[in-house]
Amino acid sequence: MIKKYFTSKNIFSDFCDFFENSFNQNFKKLVLLCFTLLTTLLTAQVSKSNDKTPQVMEVKSLIASMKKSEQNSRSAKPESKRLENLLITFFD
C-alpha cells in the first residue's frame, strides 16, 4: 500500500485533478456543495428565529405588571415605584 503524504506537490496535483475530471463529476460536486451550504444557512435561520425575543411594552403596562408581581411576591424593594419616579424626573 502506498502512503500519500501531504506535500505541496500532492495538494497541487489534487487541485489540478479536480479540473481534469469529467464535467459530470464536477457538476455533482458543485450540487453537493450548494446543497450543503443551503442547508447550513437554513438551519442557522431556523435556530435564530426560535430564540426568545423580548417583547416591547408601554411604560404604563410595564409598571403595572411590575406592581402586580411585587404584590404577589411581597418584595421589600418596590422596583416599580423607583422606575416610575425615575421616569417622572427624566421626562419632566
N, CA, C and O atoms as CSV, one atom per row, in Angstrom:
chain,resi,resn,atom,element,x,y,z
A,1,MET,N,N,0.843,-1.178,0.000
A,1,MET,CA,C,0.000,0.000,0.000
A,1,MET,C,C,0.889,1.241,0.000
A,1,MET,O,O,1.809,1.355,0.810
A,2,ILE,N,N,0.615,2.138,-0.885
A,2,ILE,CA,C,1.411,3.347,-0.999
A,2,ILE,C,C,0.788,4.414,-0.107
A,2,ILE,O,O,-0.410,4.686,-0.185
A,3,LYS,N,N,1.617,5.012,0.738
A,3,LYS,CA,C,1.126,6.069,1.608
A,3,LYS,C,C,1.268,7.399,0.887
A,3,LYS,O,O,2.271,7.677,0.230
A,4,LYS,N,N,0.241,8.202,1.031
A,4,LYS,CA,C,0.249,9.511,0.391
A,4,LYS,C,C,0.378,10.556,1.484
A,4,LYS,O,O,-0.505,10.690,2.331
A,5,TYR,N,N,1.463,11.285,1.466
A,5,TYR,CA,C,1.707,12.313,2.469
A,5,TYR,C,C,1.267,13.662,1.926
A,5,TYR,O,O,1.238,13.886,0.716
A,6,PHE,N,N,0.927,14.551,2.844
A,6,PHE,CA,C,0.533,15.891,2.443
A,6,PHE,C,C,1.774,16.723,2.149
A,6,PHE,O,O,2.514,17.106,3.055
A,7,THR,N,N,1.978,16.984,0.912
A,7,THR,CA,C,3.046,17.887,0.492
A,7,THR,C,C,2.421,18.890,-0.469
A,7,THR,O,O,1.304,18.704,-0.951
A,8,SER,N,N,3.140,19.914,-0.724
A,8,SER,CA,C,2.601,20.928,-1.625
A,8,SER,C,C,2.396,20.353,-3.027
A,8,SER,O,O,1.486,20.773,-3.743
A,9,LYS,N,N,3.229,19.404,-3.416
A,9,LYS,CA,C,3.087,18.795,-4.731
A,9,LYS,C,C,1.803,17.972,-4.801
A,9,LYS,O,O,1.083,18.023,-5.798
A,10,ASN,N,N,1.520,17.216,-3.744
A,10,ASN,CA,C,0.299,16.400,-3.741
A,10,ASN,C,C,-0.950,17.271,-3.715
A,10,ASN,O,O,-1.926,16.968,-4.401
A,11,ILE,N,N,-0.934,18.325,-2.953
A,11,ILE,CA,C,-2.097,19.210,-2.890
A,11,ILE,C,C,-2.325,19.870,-4.235
A,11,ILE,O,O,-3.463,19.989,-4.688
A,12,PHE,N,N,-1.259,20.294,-4.870
A,12,PHE,CA,C,-1.381,20.926,-6.176
A,12,PHE,C,C,-1.896,19.936,-7.212
A,12,PHE,O,O,-2.735,20.285,-8.042
A,13,SER,N,N,-1.404,18.721,-7.167
A,13,SER,CA,C,-1.867,17.723,-8.139
A,13,SER,C,C,-3.327,17.347,-7.886
A,13,SER,O,O,-4.079,17.110,-8.831
A,14,ASP,N,N,-3.732,17.292,-6.605
A,14,ASP,CA,C,-5.136,17.022,-6.301
A,14,ASP,C,C,-6.028,18.150,-6.799
A,14,ASP,O,O,-7.129,17.916,-7.297
A,15,PHE,N,N,-5.543,19.362,-6.658
A,15,PHE,CA,C,-6.307,20.515,-7.136
A,15,PHE,C,C,-6.435,20.467,-8.656
A,15,PHE,O,O,-7.497,20.770,-9.201
A,16,CYS,N,N,-5.390,20.099,-9.319
A,16,CYS,CA,C,-5.428,20.003,-10.779
A,16,CYS,C,C,-6.313,18.847,-11.227
A,16,CYS,O,O,-6.963,18.932,-12.269
A,17,ASP,N,N,-6.343,17.769,-10.451
A,17,ASP,CA,C,-7.195,16.629,-10.789
A,17,ASP,C,C,-8.667,17.015,-10.769
A,17,ASP,O,O,-9.474,16.467,-11.520
A,18,PHE,N,N,-9.005,17.949,-9.916
A,18,PHE,CA,C,-10.390,18.402,-9.865
A,18,PHE,C,C,-10.838,18.950,-11.212
A,18,PHE,O,O,-11.963,18.700,-11.646
A,19,PHE,N,N,-9.962,19.693,-11.872
A,19,PHE,CA,C,-10.321,20.280,-13.153
A,19,PHE,C,C,-10.183,19.299,-14.313
A,19,PHE,O,O,-10.723,19.536,-15.394
A,20,GLU,N,N,-9.464,18.199,-14.095
A,20,GLU,CA,C,-9.315,17.213,-15.152
A,20,GLU,C,C,-10.447,16.199,-15.150
A,20,GLU,O,O,-10.609,15.445,-16.110
A,21,ASN,N,N,-11.238,16.175,-14.068
A,21,ASN,CA,C,-12.369,15.249,-14.005
A,21,ASN,C,C,-13.403,15.634,-15.052
A,21,ASN,O,O,-13.379,16.732,-15.608
A,22,SER,N,N,-14.293,14.715,-15.300
A,22,SER,CA,C,-15.329,14.989,-16.285
A,22,SER,C,C,-16.291,16.044,-15.756
A,22,SER,O,O,-16.360,16.309,-14.556
A,23,PHE,N,N,-17.015,16.626,-16.670
A,23,PHE,CA,C,-17.968,17.666,-16.309
A,23,PHE,C,C,-19.027,17.121,-15.362
A,23,PHE,O,O,-19.461,17.826,-14.451
A,24,ASN,N,N,-19.442,15.898,-15.561
A,24,ASN,CA,C,-20.481,15.290,-14.748
A,24,ASN,C,C,-20.040,15.188,-13.280
A,24,ASN,O,O,-20.827,15.474,-12.378
A,25,GLN,N,N,-18.815,14.791,-13.045
A,25,GLN,CA,C,-18.306,14.679,-11.678
A,25,GLN,C,C,-18.197,16.055,-11.026
A,25,GLN,O,O,-18.539,16.225,-9.856
A,26,ASN,N,N,-17.722,17.026,-11.785
A,26,ASN,CA,C,-17.627,18.383,-11.247
A,26,ASN,C,C,-19.011,18.946,-10.936
A,26,ASN,O,O,-19.195,19.644,-9.938
A,27,PHE,N,N,-19.969,18.644,-11.785
A,27,PHE,CA,C,-21.334,19.112,-11.556
A,27,PHE,C,C,-21.901,18.493,-10.279
A,27,PHE,O,O,-22.563,19.179,-9.501
A,28,LYS,N,N,-21.648,17.218,-10.060
A,28,LYS,CA,C,-22.117,16.547,-8.845
A,28,LYS,C,C,-21.483,17.169,-7.596
A,28,LYS,O,O,-22.148,17.357,-6.578
A,29,LYS,N,N,-20.206,17.479,-7.691
A,29,LYS,CA,C,-19.525,18.112,-6.554
A,29,LYS,C,C,-20.103,19.498,-6.279
A,29,LYS,O,O,-20.277,19.888,-5.125
A,30,LEU,N,N,-20.398,20.233,-7.341
A,30,LEU,CA,C,-20.965,21.571,-7.187
A,30,LEU,C,C,-22.363,21.515,-6.578
A,30,LEU,O,O,-22.702,22.332,-5.722
A,31,VAL,N,N,-23.165,20.564,-7.013
A,31,VAL,CA,C,-24.514,20.400,-6.462
A,31,VAL,C,C,-24.430,20.025,-4.990
A,31,VAL,O,O,-25.194,20.547,-4.178
A,32,LEU,N,N,-23.525,19.139,-4.634
A,32,LEU,CA,C,-23.351,18.748,-3.241
A,32,LEU,C,C,-22.904,19.939,-2.389
A,32,LEU,O,O,-23.382,20.116,-1.269
A,33,LEU,N,N,-22.008,20.736,-2.908
A,33,LEU,CA,C,-21.550,21.926,-2.187
A,33,LEU,C,C,-22.695,22.918,-1.993
A,33,LEU,O,O,-22.865,23.454,-0.898
A,34,CYS,N,N,-23.471,23.164,-3.026
A,34,CYS,CA,C,-24.598,24.096,-2.916
A,34,CYS,C,C,-25.646,23.579,-1.932
A,34,CYS,O,O,-26.196,24.348,-1.144
A,35,PHE,N,N,-25.919,22.280,-1.980
A,35,PHE,CA,C,-26.890,21.692,-1.051
A,35,PHE,C,C,-26.418,21.836,0.386
A,35,PHE,O,O,-27.207,22.166,1.273
A,36,THR,N,N,-25.142,21.592,0.618
A,36,THR,CA,C,-24.589,21.704,1.971
A,36,THR,C,C,-24.666,23.144,2.465
A,36,THR,O,O,-25.071,23.386,3.602
A,37,LEU,N,N,-24.289,24.091,1.635
A,37,LEU,CA,C,-24.364,25.494,2.031
A,37,LEU,C,C,-25.799,25.939,2.279
A,37,LEU,O,O,-26.066,26.661,3.239
A,38,LEU,N,N,-26.707,25.522,1.437
A,38,LEU,CA,C,-28.103,25.908,1.588
A,38,LEU,C,C,-28.691,25.360,2.889
A,38,LEU,O,O,-29.367,26.087,3.617
A,39,THR,N,N,-28.442,24.100,3.180
A,39,THR,CA,C,-28.981,23.518,4.410
A,39,THR,C,C,-28.348,24.152,5.641
A,39,THR,O,O,-29.015,24.319,6.662
A,40,THR,N,N,-27.086,24.500,5.559
A,40,THR,CA,C,-26.431,25.164,6.682
A,40,THR,C,C,-27.038,26.533,6.933
A,40,THR,O,O,-27.294,26.900,8.080
A,41,LEU,N,N,-27.269,27.286,5.876
A,41,LEU,CA,C,-27.865,28.609,6.014
A,41,LEU,C,C,-29.293,28.529,6.539
A,41,LEU,O,O,-29.687,29.339,7.378
A,42,LEU,N,N,-30.063,27.577,6.063
A,42,LEU,CA,C,-31.439,27.426,6.533
A,42,LEU,C,C,-31.480,27.018,8.001
A,42,LEU,O,O,-32.317,27.506,8.760
A,43,THR,N,N,-30.596,26.140,8.393
A,43,THR,CA,C,-30.538,25.717,9.788
A,43,THR,C,C,-30.177,26.887,10.683
A,43,THR,O,O,-30.720,27.015,11.781
A,44,ALA,N,N,-29.284,27.730,10.240
A,44,ALA,CA,C,-28.902,28.898,11.032
A,44,ALA,C,C,-30.073,29.858,11.172
A,44,ALA,O,O,-30.260,30.447,12.236
A,45,GLN,N,N,-30.856,30.025,10.127
A,45,GLN,CA,C,-32.006,30.920,10.198
A,45,GLN,C,C,-33.074,30.374,11.125
A,45,GLN,O,O,-33.686,31.135,11.874
A,46,VAL,N,N,-33.308,29.081,11.092
A,46,VAL,CA,C,-34.326,28.481,11.940
A,46,VAL,C,C,-33.922,28.580,13.403
A,46,VAL,O,O,-34.756,28.898,14.251
A,47,SER,N,N,-32.671,28.317,13.712
A,47,SER,CA,C,-32.240,28.382,15.105
A,47,SER,C,C,-32.270,29.813,15.622
A,47,SER,O,O,-32.481,30.026,16.816
A,48,LYS,N,N,-32.064,30.795,14.755
A,48,LYS,CA,C,-32.149,32.185,15.188
A,48,LYS,C,C,-33.587,32.596,15.454
A,48,LYS,O,O,-33.853,33.335,16.401
A,49,SER,N,N,-34.506,32.134,14.643
A,49,SER,CA,C,-35.901,32.541,14.819
A,49,SER,C,C,-36.533,31.876,16.028
A,49,SER,O,O,-37.552,32.359,16.522
A,50,ASN,N,N,-35.962,30.780,16.521
A,50,ASN,CA,C,-36.507,30.110,17.699
A,50,ASN,C,C,-36.071,30.775,18.998
A,50,ASN,O,O,-36.614,30.464,20.058
A,51,ASP,N,N,-35.111,31.672,18.938
A,51,ASP,CA,C,-34.672,32.365,20.147
A,51,ASP,C,C,-35.816,33.215,20.688
A,51,ASP,O,O,-36.620,33.753,19.928
A,52,LYS,N,N,-35.874,33.324,21.999
A,52,LYS,CA,C,-36.939,34.120,22.603
A,52,LYS,C,C,-36.602,35.598,22.430
A,52,LYS,O,O,-35.562,36.076,22.885
A,53,THR,N,N,-37.489,36.293,21.776
A,53,THR,CA,C,-37.267,37.711,21.538
A,53,THR,C,C,-37.976,38.523,22.617
A,53,THR,O,O,-39.058,38.143,23.064
A,54,PRO,N,N,-37.389,39.615,23.033
A,54,PRO,CA,C,-38.026,40.426,24.065
A,54,PRO,C,C,-39.272,41.120,23.524
A,54,PRO,O,O,-39.336,41.495,22.353
A,55,GLN,N,N,-40.251,41.281,24.393
A,55,GLN,CA,C,-41.480,41.945,24.000
A,55,GLN,C,C,-41.385,43.432,24.315
A,55,GLN,O,O,-40.819,43.827,25.334
A,56,VAL,N,N,-41.938,44.239,23.440
A,56,VAL,CA,C,-41.957,45.677,23.640
A,56,VAL,C,C,-43.264,46.017,24.354
A,56,VAL,O,O,-44.350,45.651,23.902
A,57,MET,N,N,-43.136,46.726,25.479
A,57,MET,CA,C,-44.322,47.086,26.255
A,57,MET,C,C,-44.346,48.596,26.463
A,57,MET,O,O,-43.310,49.261,26.420
A,58,GLU,N,N,-45.547,49.124,26.689
A,58,GLU,CA,C,-45.662,50.520,27.062
A,58,GLU,C,C,-45.193,50.660,28.500
A,58,GLU,O,O,-45.208,49.698,29.268
A,59,VAL,N,N,-44.778,51.861,28.852
A,59,VAL,CA,C,-44.237,52.102,30.191
A,59,VAL,C,C,-45.303,51.847,31.253
A,59,VAL,O,O,-45.019,51.250,32.292
A,60,LYS,N,N,-46.515,52.294,30.996
A,60,LYS,CA,C,-47.585,52.124,31.988
A,60,LYS,C,C,-47.892,50.648,32.219
A,60,LYS,O,O,-48.076,50.220,33.358
A,61,SER,N,N,-47.946,49.877,31.147
A,61,SER,CA,C,-48.237,48.451,31.320
A,61,SER,C,C,-47.069,47.718,31.974
A,61,SER,O,O,-47.276,46.757,32.715
A,62,LEU,N,N,-45.850,48.165,31.704
A,62,LEU,CA,C,-44.687,47.570,32.353
A,62,LEU,C,C,-44.728,47.823,33.856
A,62,LEU,O,O,-44.507,46.906,34.647
A,63,ILE,N,N,-45.007,49.043,34.246
A,63,ILE,CA,C,-45.071,49.385,35.667
A,63,ILE,C,C,-46.227,48.649,36.332
A,63,ILE,O,O,-46.100,48.194,37.468
A,64,ALA,N,N,-47.358,48.528,35.630
A,64,ALA,CA,C,-48.498,47.798,36.189
A,64,ALA,C,C,-48.165,46.330,36.407
A,64,ALA,O,O,-48.532,45.760,37.435
A,65,SER,N,N,-47.479,45.712,35.458
A,65,SER,CA,C,-47.109,44.301,35.627
A,65,SER,C,C,-46.063,44.137,36.730
A,65,SER,O,O,-46.066,43.133,37.443
A,66,MET,N,N,-45.169,45.119,36.873
A,66,MET,CA,C,-44.186,45.060,37.955
A,66,MET,C,C,-44.880,45.175,39.315
A,66,MET,O,O,-44.520,44.476,40.262
A,67,LYS,N,N,-45.885,46.069,39.408
A,67,LYS,CA,C,-46.618,46.226,40.663
A,67,LYS,C,C,-47.373,44.950,41.015
A,67,LYS,O,O,-47.426,44.548,42.177
A,68,LYS,N,N,-47.959,44.316,39.995
A,68,LYS,CA,C,-48.692,43.083,40.234
A,68,LYS,C,C,-47.755,41.974,40.720
A,68,LYS,O,O,-48.101,41.231,41.638
A,69,SER,N,N,-46.595,41.861,40.121
A,69,SER,CA,C,-45.648,40.828,40.549
A,69,SER,C,C,-45.083,41.130,41.932
A,69,SER,O,O,-44.776,40.210,42.690
A,70,GLU,N,N,-44.942,42.424,42.268
A,70,GLU,CA,C,-44.466,42.789,43.603
A,70,GLU,C,C,-45.510,42.480,44.664
A,70,GLU,O,O,-45.169,42.098,45.783
A,71,GLN,N,N,-46.785,42.645,44.316
A,71,GLN,CA,C,-47.832,42.313,45.263
A,71,GLN,C,C,-47.896,40.809,45.497
A,71,GLN,O,O,-48.161,40.352,46.609
A,72,ASN,N,N,-47.651,40.051,44.441
A,72,ASN,CA,C,-47.684,38.597,44.572
A,72,ASN,C,C,-46.487,38.075,45.362
A,72,ASN,O,O,-46.615,37.122,46.131
A,73,SER,N,N,-45.336,38.692,45.175
A,73,SER,CA,C,-44.134,38.199,45.848
A,73,SER,C,C,-43.868,38.928,47.164
A,73,SER,O,O,-43.027,38.490,47.950
A,74,ARG,N,N,-44.570,40.032,47.415
A,74,ARG,CA,C,-44.394,40.832,48.633
A,74,ARG,C,C,-42.932,41.222,48.834
A,74,ARG,O,O,-42.369,41.054,49.916
A,75,SER,N,N,-42.336,41.743,47.775
A,75,SER,CA,C,-40.919,42.121,47.853
A,75,SER,C,C,-40.758,43.377,48.698
A,75,SER,O,O,-41.652,44.221,48.766
A,76,ALA,N,N,-39.616,43.481,49.331
A,76,ALA,CA,C,-39.349,44.627,50.214
A,76,ALA,C,C,-38.964,45.864,49.414
A,76,ALA,O,O,-39.177,46.985,49.875
A,77,LYS,N,N,-38.404,45.679,48.229
A,77,LYS,CA,C,-37.975,46.810,47.403
A,77,LYS,C,C,-39.005,47.061,46.312
A,77,LYS,O,O,-39.172,46.227,45.423
A,78,PRO,N,N,-39.680,48.165,46.361
A,78,PRO,CA,C,-40.657,48.468,45.300
A,78,PRO,C,C,-39.949,48.998,44.051
A,78,PRO,O,O,-39.798,50.208,43.882
A,79,GLU,N,N,-39.524,48.099,43.192
A,79,GLU,CA,C,-38.807,48.480,41.966
A,79,GLU,C,C,-39.707,49.284,41.034
A,79,GLU,O,O,-39.233,50.178,40.334
A,80,SER,N,N,-40.979,48.979,41.020
A,80,SER,CA,C,-41.888,49.704,40.130
A,80,SER,C,C,-41.982,51.172,40.536
A,80,SER,O,O,-42.041,52.054,39.679
A,81,LYS,N,N,-41.997,51.431,41.833
A,81,LYS,CA,C,-42.068,52.813,42.308
A,81,LYS,C,C,-40.781,53.564,41.954
A,81,LYS,O,O,-40.824,54.728,41.555
A,82,ARG,N,N,-39.643,52.893,42.102
A,82,ARG,CA,C,-38.364,53.527,41.753
A,82,ARG,C,C,-38.305,53.850,40.266
A,82,ARG,O,O,-37.845,54.922,39.873
A,83,LEU,N,N,-38.775,52.913,39.439
A,83,LEU,CA,C,-38.780,53.134,37.993
A,83,LEU,C,C,-39.725,54.272,37.624
A,83,LEU,O,O,-39.402,55.108,36.781
A,84,GLU,N,N,-40.888,54.297,38.258
A,84,GLU,CA,C,-41.856,55.352,37.977
A,84,GLU,C,C,-41.290,56.724,38.358
A,84,GLU,O,O,-41.442,57.681,37.599
A,85,ASN,N,N,-40.649,56.832,39.510
A,85,ASN,CA,C,-40.041,58.099,39.934
A,85,ASN,C,C,-38.909,58.513,38.994
A,85,ASN,O,O,-38.760,59.692,38.677
A,86,LEU,N,N,-38.126,57.552,38.558
A,86,LEU,CA,C,-37.037,57.840,37.627
A,86,LEU,C,C,-37.572,58.376,36.304
A,86,LEU,O,O,-37.037,59.341,35.759
A,87,LEU,N,N,-38.609,57.761,35.798
A,87,LEU,CA,C,-39.178,58.208,34.528
A,87,LEU,C,C,-39.835,59.575,34.664
A,87,LEU,O,O,-39.766,60.389,33.742
A,88,ILE,N,N,-40.467,59.835,35.793
A,88,ILE,CA,C,-41.099,61.128,36.002
A,88,ILE,C,C,-40.036,62.228,36.042
A,88,ILE,O,O,-40.205,63.279,35.423
A,89,THR,N,N,-38.949,61.989,36.763
A,89,THR,CA,C,-37.906,63.015,36.838
A,89,THR,C,C,-37.169,63.181,35.511
A,89,THR,O,O,-36.694,64.270,35.191
A,90,PHE,N,N,-37.078,62.106,34.748
A,90,PHE,CA,C,-36.349,62.180,33.484
A,90,PHE,C,C,-37.152,62.898,32.413
A,90,PHE,O,O,-36.589,63.680,31.646
A,91,PHE,N,N,-38.456,62.648,32.342
A,91,PHE,CA,C,-39.274,63.223,31.272
A,91,PHE,C,C,-39.959,64.529,31.665
A,91,PHE,O,O,-40.593,65.157,30.817
A,92,ASP,N,N,-39.856,64.947,32.890
A,92,ASP,CA,C,-40.466,66.233,33.271
A,92,ASP,C,C,-39.468,67.358,33.225
A,92,ASP,O,O,-39.814,68.503,33.515
